[in-house]
Amino acid sequence: MNYQSTRNHRLQASSAAAVLEGIAADGGLYIRDDLSTMNFDWKGLLGEDSLTMSARILSALLPDIPDMETLVKQGYEGKFETDELTPLAQVGDRYVLELFRGPTSAFKDVALSLLPRLITSAKTVCGVDDEIVILTATSGDTGKAALEGFHDVPGTRIIVFYPHGGVSTVQQAQMATQEGSNVCVCAVRGNFDDAQTGVKNIFAACQDKDLHGVRLSSANSINIGRLAPQVMYYFRAYADLVKAGRIRVGDTVHYVVPTGNFGDILAGYFAKLMGLPVGKLVCASNANDVLTEFLSTGVYDKRRPFHKTTSPSMDILVSSNLERMLYLLSDGDDAYVAGLMRQLRDEGRYQVTDKMLARLHEIFSCACCDDAQAAEVMGRVWREHGYVCDPHTAVAWHAADAFMEQADGAPVVVLSTASPYKFPAAVLSALGEEPGDDEFAMMDKLSALTGTPIPKNLATLREKQVRHKDVIDKDAMLDYVLGKIQSKKEQKYRRKPK
């Protein structure tokens, strides 16, 4: 089964080509509409380890990429704190799925430890010799995880854009100190939506350009190769609940997901379509509550104030992956989806049909949470349960508080997307401590207060050299990328032996 563009079903690609291209030529996202009919043996997964589970899921979703077991082993083995990759912890009356145990302490590691290998394999499958330049916009976590995954991978380069002043000090330090001969990091004057739109515009502008042996691709979740690996941890959590005796196979489990770009929660819907007994997917938003309004009313309106919050990875007003959901719930009506995307571009809003809104309500619940509410949650969860969570997880916990009465006794799993040590100022303040001015000193203080260890990748940040200092206007992104490509070509030419 080929993937097709959400905006034109005739624009198709194999799963390997879809991973390699990242985004369809018309600006749509690659999707397949047979997930619910693929007869996936999800029950047979539940007794497997995480690597086997991941390989089988990915082989089903990306069937044109061979030897998935080897790719998964290369991507994950020895890089995560636990063999489970994403351990499940019981905290009070619910469960926390810890997605931050990877090499950069964020949930993006699950996908971005693997994506470079998927792209390299896809190059071979597609017979492509071009260098792949990865373009990525980040609201904080994707950037470092992508840089960590792609640095010094042969045949690839990566350029990461992040909103200037729009990420935490620790997140910025993670990116600015990144080593690697093939990496580039640049701040954009604007917010994440500006950076994300800029990346999409670069793809569109370069569609018919001869880049002289270079192809562009993406590490954002607009790339199906970035989204597909995230499906695994929904199965992992379910399997752990079965193993613990909390549920029997076939019982329903609800998942609460803090999300801004809609990719993390869409992975949960993929798992549901593949057979996993997912109950409600609870979409948790911060003060940038465009998704809460949409899932409540069917109106998506990005024309609203943009808030910088203590959960910056969710500071997003244009949720790219929602386009895939619209395609699936419209039964593959690509013309309808294309029309909605044009309205969003031209008018800043769109409204779905009553039928689609009813279908959304069957699948999703939603809630939003401002910084004060998130701080209250972080303090309360620490006092009552001795558990330290970051602001994004606190947003999800707040949404779970509102949802618990609807759970009907089924387990509620809160997805925890980042280590609290990536946001020490917000966490310390929530725990009643004075944060100070130095975020590295704050990490030490948080560790001493809570008795929890600082992740190794964060503990050594203060000693690393800052290597990336570029800051540009959002309108300069295309020229910046073309300049980097040209500069690399010239360097390659100068190194050629005479």
C-alpha positions, 0 to 999 in steps of 0.5 A: 500500500502506497502513501498518498498526499493528504491534499491529492491522493493521486500523488503517491509514494512508497513508504521508503520514498515518503520517508525520504521526501518528508513532505509531498510535492503539493505541501500535503503530508503523506498518509495511508488510509488502510491502518484499520484493515491491515489485520495487524497482530497487536495481541502478539506484540504484548509479550515482546521486548520494546525493540521487537515491538518497535520493529514489528510495528515499523515493518507494518507501517513502513513495509518497503524499508528492509531489515527493520530489526537491525535498524531498530537495534542500531537506533536504540540499543545502549542509548536509553536509560532502560531496556523498556525505552519508555518505562511506565510508573504508577503515580497516585491514581494514574500512570505516567509513561516516561518518554524522556529516558533517551539521549536528550531527555525528551520524547522525541528521542524515541523517533529521532534515534531511529529516523537517520537509519530509516532515511539512510535505508530509504536512500538505498531502497530508492537508489538515491545517491544525493546528499540529504539535507534535513530541515527542522523547525523546533519548539525546543525538544525536536531540535536537539533530538534531531541533532543528536540522531543525525550528527556525523551520519554519512550522506546527511546534513541537518539544519535546525531552526528554533524561535529566538528567545522561545526555548528554555535556556537548557534547551538552547544550550543543548542545541548551541553546543551540538558537535558534528561536522554536518550540523547547523543551528540557527535562531529565528526572530519569531515564534515556532509557527514562523519557523515551521512555516518557513521550513514548509515554504523552503520545501515549496520554493525548492520543489523545482530547483536543481540543488546539484546533488542535494535533496531536502527532507524533514525530521519534524513529524510532518515526515512519516518516518518521524511519526511512525516510531512513536506508535510503539510506546502506546503498545508498550504502556498497554503491555506493561499494564497487562504484565502488571495485572492491571488490565486483561488483554482487550480492556480499554486504556485512556491516554492523556497527551500534552501536544502542540503539533498533534503528532504525539497524539496522532501516533496514539490514533494510529495505534487505535486504528491498528487494533490497540484498545485505546479509549479516549485520547485526551489532548492537553494544551497550554495557554496556546489553546487552539487545539482545545477550541478546535476539538470542542467546537470544530473551529480552528482559528490561529488568529489569536495571541501567542503566549510564551509559556513554561511549557515552550514545546507546546507554544504552537498555533499551527498544528501540522499533523492535524492535517493527517487527522482531517484526511482520515476522518473525512474518509480520504477526501483530499479535496476537502482537506486541501480546501481547509488548508487553503482557508487556514493559509488565506483566512487564518481559520477553518471550520469542519462539518458537524459530522466530522466534529461528532467523529472527533468527539468520539475519539478525543477529549481535551483540556487546557492549562495555563502556567499557574495551573501547571505550577500548582500541579507540579507542586501538588504531585511532588507533595502528594506523591514524591514525583517530579514532573516537568511543565508539559507533563503537568499540563497533561496531569491537569487535563487528566484531573478533569478527565478521571470521572469519565474514565469508568475505572479504566487506567489513565496513562499520562504521557510525560514528554520531557525531563524536569531538568530541562525546565529547572526554573519552572519546576523549582518555582512550583516546588516553592524554591527561589530559582535564581538566574543560572539554570545549571545551578538550578539543576543542582538545586533541584537534584539536591531538593528532590534526590533525583539524578540530573540526566548525564546529557544535561549535567555536562552541558555547562562544560561544553563550548557554544558552537552555533550563534546564528540569528536571522529574520524569518524571511531570511530562512530560504536564503540561509539554507541555500547559502549553506548548501552552496557553501558546502558545495564550494568546500567540497570543490576546493577539497577535490584533488587536482 
